Amino acid sequence: MPKLTDAERPMIKPDRLELLIAAVAGAVIGVVAGYLDDSRGLGLVMWAVGFAVIVSGLVYFLRGFR
């Protein structure tokens, strides 16, 4: 059986923790960005979710290059 690369191997607990931390950090950045953009309510939530998805997606994508 060929050896799996980092991008092909299954996620383990440290990988999931890394993604969780990235999502929380992205949400915090999104809240700050939304607040600076004078968003309120649902707009602030959308900023937080958007940044959480972007940051955790980048961490997941860059995981294959480590």
C-alpha positions as CSV (number, residue, x, y, z in Angstrom):
1,M,0.0,0.0,0.0
2,P,1.5,3.4,-0.9
3,K,2.3,5.9,1.8
4,L,-0.4,8.6,2.2
5,T,0.6,12.3,2.0
6,D,-0.5,14.7,4.7
7,A,-3.4,15.9,2.6
8,E,-4.6,12.3,2.1
9,R,-4.3,10.9,5.6
10,P,-7.4,11.0,7.9
11,M,-7.7,13.8,10.4
12,I,-6.6,13.1,13.9
13,K,-7.4,14.8,17.1
14,P,-4.7,17.5,16.9
15,D,-5.8,18.3,13.4
16,R,-9.4,18.9,14.5
17,L,-8.2,21.0,17.4
18,E,-6.1,23.1,15.0
19,L,-9.2,23.6,12.8
20,L,-11.3,24.5,15.8
21,I,-8.8,27.1,17.0
22,A,-8.6,28.5,13.5
23,A,-12.4,28.8,13.3
24,V,-12.6,30.6,16.7
25,A,-9.8,32.9,15.7
26,G,-11.5,33.6,12.4
27,A,-14.8,34.3,14.2
28,V,-13.1,36.8,16.5
29,I,-11.5,38.5,13.6
30,G,-14.8,38.6,11.8
31,V,-16.6,40.1,14.8
32,V,-13.9,42.8,15.0
33,A,-14.1,43.5,11.3
34,G,-17.9,43.6,11.4
35,Y,-17.9,46.0,14.3
36,L,-15.4,48.3,12.5
37,D,-17.8,48.2,9.5
38,D,-20.6,49.3,11.8
39,S,-22.6,46.0,11.3
40,R,-25.1,45.0,13.9
41,G,-27.1,41.9,14.7
42,L,-27.2,39.4,11.8
43,G,-24.6,41.3,9.9
44,L,-22.1,40.8,12.7
45,V,-22.9,37.1,12.8
46,M,-22.4,36.9,9.0
47,W,-19.0,38.5,9.3
48,A,-18.0,36.1,12.1
49,V,-19.2,33.0,10.2
50,G,-17.6,34.2,7.0
51,F,-14.2,34.8,8.5
52,A,-14.4,31.5,10.5
53,V,-15.0,29.6,7.2
54,I,-12.2,31.4,5.4
55,V,-9.6,31.0,8.1
56,S,-10.3,27.4,8.9
57,G,-10.4,26.7,5.1
58,L,-7.0,28.2,4.7
59,V,-5.6,26.1,7.6
60,Y,-7.2,23.0,6.2
61,F,-5.8,23.7,2.7
62,L,-2.3,24.6,3.9
63,R,-2.2,21.4,6.0
64,G,-1.1,19.5,2.9
65,F,2.0,21.7,2.5
66,R,3.5,21.0,6.0
